[in-house]
Amino acid sequence: MDLATLALTAYTLSKPFLEKLQEGTAKKIGEDIWTLIKLPFTKKGKTDIENFAIENEKEFTDTLRVELENDPILAEELLKAVQHASSIVNGNFIQNINSSGTVEKQINIQHNTGNITM
């Protein structure tokens, strides 16, 4: 995963924590990732990081990407946290499919990284 994608994915996963929209697992996942994300900002003495992240999402993720480029250890820790969170989030889906009648074409997708042509 490239660092720009890592920065955006990490921020996206922590956003429910910031906006307090989710409870339980999402809150814990967001809190853990947010703790890692805000480290470089805290070290530089930045205050009110939460509002900066919410009000200036593009600038925040761009700054985070630069910080991750400069700190490969933090980037690796964040990558592990994002991968762990993604496996928890993606592992909680249940799909029930009932087909009655003739099904000409049917695709059931849980995860896709390429193009699908029918």
MODELLER restraints for C-alpha pairs under 7 A, 6 or more apart:
rsr = mdl.restraints
at = mdl.atoms
rsr.add(forms.Gaussian(group=physical.xy_distance, feature=features.Distance(at['CA:3:A'], at['CA:65:A']), mean=5.91, stdev=0.5))
rsr.add(forms.Gaussian(group=physical.xy_distance, feature=features.Distance(at['CA:3:A'], at['CA:68:A']), mean=6.72, stdev=0.5))
rsr.add(forms.Gaussian(group=physical.xy_distance, feature=features.Distance(at['CA:3:A'], at['CA:69:A']), mean=6.96, stdev=0.5))
rsr.add(forms.Gaussian(group=physical.xy_distance, feature=features.Distance(at['CA:4:A'], at['CA:65:A']), mean=5.47, stdev=0.5))
rsr.add(forms.Gaussian(group=physical.xy_distance, feature=features.Distance(at['CA:6:A'], at['CA:79:A']), mean=6.71, stdev=0.5))
rsr.add(forms.Gaussian(group=physical.xy_distance, feature=features.Distance(at['CA:7:A'], at['CA:61:A']), mean=5.88, stdev=0.5))
rsr.add(forms.Gaussian(group=physical.xy_distance, feature=features.Distance(at['CA:7:A'], at['CA:64:A']), mean=6.11, stdev=0.5))
rsr.add(forms.Gaussian(group=physical.xy_distance, feature=features.Distance(at['CA:7:A'], at['CA:65:A']), mean=5.47, stdev=0.5))
rsr.add(forms.Gaussian(group=physical.xy_distance, feature=features.Distance(at['CA:8:A'], at['CA:61:A']), mean=6.01, stdev=0.5))
rsr.add(forms.Gaussian(group=physical.xy_distance, feature=features.Distance(at['CA:10:A'], at['CA:33:A']), mean=6.57, stdev=0.5))
rsr.add(forms.Gaussian(group=physical.xy_distance, feature=features.Distance(at['CA:10:A'], at['CA:82:A']), mean=6.06, stdev=0.5))
rsr.add(forms.Gaussian(group=physical.xy_distance, feature=features.Distance(at['CA:13:A'], at['CA:30:A']), mean=5.73, stdev=0.5))
rsr.add(forms.Gaussian(group=physical.xy_distance, feature=features.Distance(at['CA:14:A'], at['CA:29:A']), mean=6.96, stdev=0.5))
rsr.add(forms.Gaussian(group=physical.xy_distance, feature=features.Distance(at['CA:14:A'], at['CA:30:A']), mean=3.66, stdev=0.5))
rsr.add(forms.Gaussian(group=physical.xy_distance, feature=features.Distance(at['CA:14:A'], at['CA:31:A']), mean=6.48, stdev=0.5))
rsr.add(forms.Gaussian(group=physical.xy_distance, feature=features.Distance(at['CA:14:A'], at['CA:33:A']), mean=5.89, stdev=0.5))
rsr.add(forms.Gaussian(group=physical.xy_distance, feature=features.Distance(at['CA:14:A'], at['CA:34:A']), mean=5.53, stdev=0.5))
rsr.add(forms.Gaussian(group=physical.xy_distance, feature=features.Distance(at['CA:15:A'], at['CA:30:A']), mean=6.63, stdev=0.5))
rsr.add(forms.Gaussian(group=physical.xy_distance, feature=features.Distance(at['CA:16:A'], at['CA:22:A']), mean=5.53, stdev=0.5))
rsr.add(forms.Gaussian(group=physical.xy_distance, feature=features.Distance(at['CA:16:A'], at['CA:26:A']), mean=6.82, stdev=0.5))
rsr.add(forms.Gaussian(group=physical.xy_distance, feature=features.Distance(at['CA:16:A'], at['CA:27:A']), mean=6.56, stdev=0.5))
rsr.add(forms.Gaussian(group=physical.xy_distance, feature=features.Distance(at['CA:16:A'], at['CA:30:A']), mean=6.38, stdev=0.5))
rsr.add(forms.Gaussian(group=physical.xy_distance, feature=features.Distance(at['CA:17:A'], at['CA:27:A']), mean=5.04, stdev=0.5))
rsr.add(forms.Gaussian(group=physical.xy_distance, feature=features.Distance(at['CA:17:A'], at['CA:30:A']), mean=4.92, stdev=0.5))
rsr.add(forms.Gaussian(group=physical.xy_distance, feature=features.Distance(at['CA:17:A'], at['CA:31:A']), mean=5.90, stdev=0.5))
rsr.add(forms.Gaussian(group=physical.xy_distance, feature=features.Distance(at['CA:18:A'], at['CA:50:A']), mean=6.84, stdev=0.5))
rsr.add(forms.Gaussian(group=physical.xy_distance, feature=features.Distance(at['CA:29:A'], at['CA:85:A']), mean=6.12, stdev=0.5))
rsr.add(forms.Gaussian(group=physical.xy_distance, feature=features.Distance(at['CA:33:A'], at['CA:81:A']), mean=6.48, stdev=0.5))
rsr.add(forms.Gaussian(group=physical.xy_distance, feature=features.Distance(at['CA:36:A'], at['CA:78:A']), mean=6.54, stdev=0.5))
rsr.add(forms.Gaussian(group=physical.xy_distance, feature=features.Distance(at['CA:40:A'], at['CA:67:A']), mean=6.72, stdev=0.5))
rsr.add(forms.Gaussian(group=physical.xy_distance, feature=features.Distance(at['CA:52:A'], at['CA:60:A']), mean=6.89, stdev=0.5))
rsr.add(forms.Gaussian(group=physical.xy_distance, feature=features.Distance(at['CA:53:A'], at['CA:60:A']), mean=5.41, stdev=0.5))
rsr.add(forms.Gaussian(group=physical.xy_distance, feature=features.Distance(at['CA:68:A'], at['CA:74:A']), mean=6.45, stdev=0.5))
rsr.add(forms.Gaussian(group=physical.xy_distance, feature=features.Distance(at['CA:68:A'], at['CA:75:A']), mean=5.06, stdev=0.5))
